[in-house]
Each structure stands twice: as structure tokens, then as C-alpha cells.
Amino acid sequence: MKLRMVVAAFLLGLVLLTVCMLAAAVKAQEETGDEQERPAPQFKRVGVYEFDHITKRKDAGAEFSRVLCERLAAKYGDVEFVFITPDDAGYPEGPVLLKHAQRLGEKYEVEAIIDGRFLGYKITGGSWPNRAVTFPEVALQVMVRVVETAEGTVFGDYSQLSKKPRVFSQRIRTEKELWEQAIRAVIDEIAAQMEEDGLFYQEEQEAG
């Protein structure tokens, strides 16, 4: 009799344990599904904080971030982009601390901050336009991130860190033109990645 009671209790406990494990698995799957189905935020007002730089090129970070702001504004007409300088903000050059990003969000009424660091710019094959190669080549590295200001959390990283040089048209005649072409090419790649993530609000998409 005692043996039967022990066996029955054991089987009952095993059943309860199995039920609990199944319930936990279903709950975890539901939570995972919710995370995967959660849409990316479509920011309507975005701050572009002036990048800092560790290159020999003077004002490389500031120039890059200004062009970034201008090109994003041209690509996404439904979004307002605000260029923020360290002098206006009262903080050092980017990337800013996450708690500062929250304060900047309140001050400039932006839902996100794009900031980063310009890491490197090198013309390979000799100084342009003293062309030691037929086509100008540029190795360019930049760290870019997007911070949601409401919680002060990093939404995404869109850095370009490859050391492999990019090849540009032989019609380029000046170093200034080469610089402009190089940073625009990188910015366009970054913008494409951001668009793929559905980062920016677009009125036509919402209407559909």
C-alpha cells in the first residue's frame, strides 16, 4: 500500500513538473515572438550630434556629421533633423553619455540622437592629386550609433570600420572633391542600413 502511494505521489509530481515546464516554454516563446514582432521606432525628430575625431584631418568629425545631417534630411523629408554642436549643448564632442542623450532629447525635443566618432581617413597610393594610382582609393572608418532619448538606450550601431579602401572615379581632380565623394558614399551606405531597419518615419508607409 505504501509503495503504491509513493509511486502515485511520484507520478503526480512528475506530471506537475512537466506541466510547469511546458507552461514556462510557452511563455518564453510568446515573449520571444513579441520581441521579434515589435516594430522599430519610426523617429520623426532626430538630433545629429557633432562627431569627434581622432584623425589628422582638421574638423573631420564636424564636417562628416554636418553632411550626414544634410543628406539624411534630403532623403527623409517627413523627418526633422537637428544639428547639435557641443558648444550649444554644453557637452563635449560625441559620442555623448547616455544620460546626456536623455537631457539633449528633452532640450531639443528629439526622439533620438545620432552621434559617433570619425576614426580614420587615408588616401592610399599617394597624396591626391599626385596620382600614383589610376583610380583614387580612400580608407575611411567611422563609428555611428543611434540613441533613443526617452530611455537613454542605444538602438543601433551603423559603423563602417572596414580597412579596405574604396575606389572612386578617375575623373576626380582635387583632394577636396575626393573627400566629399568618400564621406557621401559612406553616409549613403549608413542611410540604407537605417532605412532597412525602418528607423525614420515616412508618411506614405504609415498611410499604406
C-alpha positions, 0 to 999 in steps of 0.5 A, spaced: 500 500 500 505 504 501 509 503 495 503 504 491 502 511 494 509 513 493 509 511 486 502 515 485 505 521 489 511 520 484 507 520 478 503 526 480 509 530 481 512 528 475 506 530 471 506 537 475 513 538 473 512 537 466 506 541 466 510 547 469 515 546 464 511 546 458 507 552 461 514 556 462 516 554 454 510 557 452 511 563 455 518 564 453 516 563 446 510 568 446 515 573 449 520 571 444 515 572 438 513 579 441 520 581 441 521 579 434 514 582 432 515 589 435 516 594 430 522 599 430 521 606 432 519 610 426 523 617 429 520 623 426 525 628 430 532 626 430 538 630 433 545 629 429 550 630 434 557 633 432 562 627 431 569 627 434 575 625 431 581 622 432 584 623 425 589 628 422 584 631 418 582 638 421 574 638 423 573 631 420 568 629 425 564 636 424 564 636 417 562 628 416 556 629 421 554 636 418 553 632 411 550 626 414 545 631 417 544 634 410 543 628 406 539 624 411 534 630 411 534 630 403 532 623 403 527 623 409 523 629 408 517 627 413 523 627 418 526 633 422 533 633 423 537 637 428 544 639 428 547 639 435 554 642 436 557 641 443 558 648 444 550 649 444 549 643 448 554 644 453 557 637 452 563 635 449 564 632 442 560 625 441 559 620 442 555 623 448 553 619 455 547 616 455 544 620 460 546 626 456 542 623 450 536 623 455 537 631 457 539 633 449 532 629 447 528 633 452 532 640 450 531 639 443 525 635 443 528 629 439 526 622 439 533 620 438 540 622 437 545 620 432 552 621 434 559 617 433 566 618 432 570 619 425 576 614 426 580 614 420 581 617 413 587 615 408 588 616 401 592 610 399 597 610 393 599 617 394 597 624 396 591 626 391 592 629 386 599 626 385 596 620 382 600 614 383 594 610 382 589 610 376 583 610 380 583 614 387 582 609 393 580 612 400 580 608 407 575 611 411 572 608 418 567 611 422 563 609 428 555 611 428 550 609 433 543 611 434 540 613 441 533 613 443 532 619 448 526 617 452 530 611 455 537 613 454 538 606 450 542 605 444 538 602 438 543 601 433 550 601 431 551 603 423 559 603 423 563 602 417 570 600 420 572 596 414 580 597 412 579 596 405 579 602 401 574 604 396 575 606 389 572 612 386 572 615 379 578 617 375 575 623 373 576 626 380 581 632 380 582 635 387 583 632 394 577 636 396 572 633 391 575 626 393 573 627 400 566 629 399 565 623 394 568 618 400 564 621 406 557 621 401 558 614 399 559 612 406 553 616 409 549 613 403 551 606 405 549 608 413 542 611 410 540 604 407 542 600 413 537 605 417 532 605 412 532 597 412 531 597 419 525 602 418 528 607 423 525 614 420 518 615 419 515 616 412 508 618 411 506 614 405 508 607 409 504 609 415 498 611 410 499 604 406 
